[in-house]
Amino acid sequence: MSKKKRLIGLLCIAVLCSQCLCAQTRQMGIEELFRLADGQSQSIQAYKTGTEAAREALKAAKAQRLPDVNASLSASYWGNGKLWDRDFGNAMTVDMPHFGNNFALEAQQVIYAGGAISSGIRQAELGTLLAELDLQKNVQEIRFLLVGHYLNLYKLDNQIRVLEKNMELTEEVIANMKARREQGTVLKNDITRYELQKEQLNLQLSRVKDARKIANHQLVTTLHLPENTEISPDTSLLERQILTLTEEEWQDLAEGNNILLRQSQAAVRMNEQKVKQERSERLPHISLVAAEHLDGPITIEVPVLDNNFNYWYIGVGIKYNFSSLFKNNRKLKQARLNVRQAQERHLLVQEQVENAVQEGYVNFLTAFTDLRTQENSVRLADENYSVTDNRYQNGMALLTDMLDASNMKLSADLGLVNARINILYNYYTMKYITHTL
């Protein structure tokens, strides 16, 4: 029996140790949260790859300024030729050298294309800018998502502490009631009602702990941390000084940093470049041309000369597409309408951002008012609980009064926690709207 007990004890110790090893608590501040997201978020990595692709597209567009160089080399077998009169009489076979060769080297440098190449490069630059803005926007979205989960985690931790504190108070009241029941001054029904409240608190505590597990899992998954990581928020978070700006200052921040505004501005410039590109189709293209040829045999003579003929040339080539005068009008008009539409969308985005900043700022101020209200509510609820408890102890208050005071205190404590977290959330909401997270 002693060996069995020893074995069971060792197994219990092993299980406890494994649980301690599995659960890895990691205290983390918001800045570290952002740093991990920037390096490990799958969404951000995808947008980084898109930015790299856009930069390669820009290099490809700039390469259009380089000359086009073509080389060709061929060898062929020539059959004998036939020679007739104009009426196809007096046929005669013409002996041909049977080996033919051709070598050509040609180079062409565009010196004027109506602005098509420059416009293409500018579009690629704007495409790179848009890709970088998409990346920055995704970073802001991921950070704001993480802030929401993180503050929710902080709120849940505080709710757990409040509920546990109220559980302790409830247990103290129950202990006092049991002592008084022995003296015959409290009915068993009163104790039962308070024990029922304790069970309700226990159920609420269990639900909050489950919600914390969910929030923690969402954070861990987004940051690609080990599954057994338990994130512990920075306990000094609420002690930080909140930067309070005026609405005009927040509006200025949004005007200079909001990515949606910058994207809509880039879209206007992109469509303007497309107008230039369409207009370039109606202009001549001029290029420098150089070529080197080596051909054999020489077939312009009869009999054919079995020799190699080498020639080269340089010159200027001009190409003009006359059909663009009547084919390109609709495309040019469409491109101009796209510019106007992009400008109108930019104005719409300005309105939306301005409204978002104003709404966020009002909510931010409301959060401070809510905090002051909740602080007063906690003070009054504590006073009410103390007075009611004293009256109940002296038999001057009913149990229902005590229960009401206890519930009021719990509600006020939870409201204060939520109000403090809500100020932080609204602050980070303003930073998200202005894209300064």
Sequence and secondary structure as in RCSB ss.txt:
>XXXX:A:sequence
MSKKKRLIGLLCIAVLCSQCLCAQTRQMGIEELFRLADGQSQSIQAYKTGTEAAREALKAAKAQRLPDVNASLSA
SYWGNGKLWDRDFGNAMTVDMPHFGNNFALEAQQVIYAGGAISSGIRQAELGTLLAELDLQKNVQEIRFLLVGHY
LNLYKLDNQIRVLEKNMELTEEVIANMKARREQGTVLKNDITRYELQKEQLNLQLSRVKDARKIANHQLVTTLHL
PENTEISPDTSLLERQILTLTEEEWQDLAEGNNILLRQSQAAVRMNEQKVKQERSERLPHISLVAAEHLDGPITI
EVPVLDNNFNYWYIGVGIKYNFSSLFKNNRKLKQARLNVRQAQERHLLVQEQVENAVQEGYVNFLTAFTDLRTQE
NSVRLADENYSVTDNRYQNGMALLTDMLDASNMKLSADLGLVNARINILYNYYTMKYITHTL
>XXXX:A:secstr
 HHHHHHHHHHHHHHHHHHHHH EEEEE HHHHHHHHHHH HHHHHHHHHHHHHHHHHHHHHGGGS EEEEEEEE
EE   EEE  TTS S EEE   SEEEEEEEEEEEEEE TTHHHHHHHHHHHHHHHHHHHHHHHHHHHHHHHHHHH
HHHHHHHHHHHHHHHHHHHHHHHHHHHHHHHHTTSS HHHHHHHHHHHHHHHHHHHHHHHHHHHHHHHHHHHHT 
 TTEEEEE TTGGGS      HHHHHHHHHHH HHHHHHHHHHHHHHHHHHHHHHTTS EEEEEEEEEEEESB S
SSS B S EEEEEEEEEEE  TTHHHHSHHHHHHHHHHHHHHHHHHHHHHHHHHHHHHHHHHHHHHHHHHHHHHH
HHHHHHHHHHHHHHHHHHTT S HHHHHHHHHHHHHHHHHHHHHHHHHHHHHHHHHHHTT  
